[in-house]
Amino acid sequence: MQKRFFSILSVFFFIMTILLILYIPNQREWENALFEYILEFPFIFGGLGIVSALLGVKGSTKITLILLISIVMVWYLFVYLMGTVGFQEP
């Protein structure tokens, strides 16, 4: 039962990671201030998702969750670095 809980928790963190990556702020001031902190949350949720997947159900479920979260984390790292370092004015 406890391993199943960790697998469900890992799926939750995976969904939260995807939703935060797709989040686009509006023009309101408080949302723009919140957006500065939201940039790091997919890394946190991805890390927690991988840890909870490692503690979850063994087998193909564990491997699939770890691979999905890892792929999303690598993709987001690429986008994050391109956005923070790559678009700076020379």
C-alpha positions as CSV (number, residue, x, y, z in Angstrom):
1,M,0.0,0.0,0.0
2,Q,2.8,2.4,0.9
3,K,4.7,1.7,-2.4
4,R,1.5,2.4,-4.4
5,F,1.1,5.7,-2.6
6,F,4.6,6.7,-3.6
7,S,3.9,5.8,-7.2
8,I,0.7,7.9,-7.2
9,L,2.7,10.7,-5.6
10,S,5.3,10.5,-8.3
11,V,2.5,10.8,-11.0
12,F,1.2,13.8,-9.2
13,F,4.6,15.5,-9.2
14,F,5.0,14.6,-12.9
15,I,1.7,16.3,-13.7
16,M,2.6,19.3,-11.6
17,T,6.0,19.6,-13.4
18,I,4.2,19.6,-16.8
19,L,1.6,22.1,-15.7
20,L,4.2,24.5,-14.4
21,I,6.2,24.3,-17.6
22,L,3.1,25.1,-19.6
23,Y,2.2,28.1,-17.3
24,I,2.2,31.4,-19.0
25,P,1.7,34.5,-16.8
26,N,-0.7,37.3,-17.6
27,Q,0.1,41.0,-17.4
28,R,-0.9,41.3,-13.8
29,E,1.9,42.5,-11.5
30,W,1.6,39.8,-8.8
31,E,1.6,37.0,-11.4
32,N,4.8,38.3,-12.9
33,A,6.4,38.4,-9.4
34,L,5.2,34.9,-8.8
35,F,6.5,33.7,-12.2
36,E,10.1,34.5,-11.1
37,Y,9.8,31.9,-8.4
38,I,7.9,29.4,-10.5
39,L,10.9,28.9,-12.8
40,E,12.6,26.7,-10.2
41,F,9.5,24.7,-9.1
42,P,9.7,22.2,-12.0
43,F,13.1,21.2,-10.8
44,I,11.9,20.7,-7.3
45,F,8.8,18.8,-8.3
46,G,10.8,16.7,-10.8
47,G,13.3,15.8,-8.1
48,L,10.6,14.9,-5.6
49,G,8.9,12.8,-8.4
50,I,12.1,10.8,-9.1
51,V,12.6,10.2,-5.4
52,S,9.0,9.1,-4.8
53,A,9.2,6.9,-8.0
54,L,12.3,5.2,-6.6
55,L,10.3,4.4,-3.4
56,G,7.3,3.3,-5.4
57,V,6.1,0.1,-7.0
58,K,8.9,-2.0,-8.7
59,G,8.8,-3.0,-12.3
60,S,7.8,-1.2,-15.5
61,T,5.9,1.4,-13.5
62,K,9.0,2.6,-11.7
63,I,11.1,2.6,-14.9
64,T,8.5,4.5,-16.9
65,L,8.0,7.2,-14.2
66,I,11.7,7.7,-13.8
67,L,12.3,8.0,-17.5
68,L,9.3,10.3,-18.1
69,I,10.3,12.7,-15.3
70,S,14.0,12.6,-16.4
71,I,13.1,13.4,-20.0
72,V,11.0,16.3,-18.9
73,M,13.7,17.6,-16.5
74,V,16.4,17.5,-19.2
75,W,14.0,19.3,-21.7
76,Y,13.2,21.9,-19.1
77,L,16.8,22.4,-18.1
78,F,17.6,23.0,-21.8
79,V,14.7,25.6,-22.1
80,Y,15.6,27.2,-18.7
81,L,19.3,27.6,-19.7
82,M,18.4,28.9,-23.1
83,G,15.9,31.4,-21.6
84,T,18.1,32.7,-18.8
85,V,21.6,32.6,-20.4
86,G,20.9,32.4,-24.1
87,F,18.7,35.5,-24.6
88,Q,20.8,38.0,-22.8
89,E,21.9,41.1,-24.7
90,P,25.6,41.0,-25.8
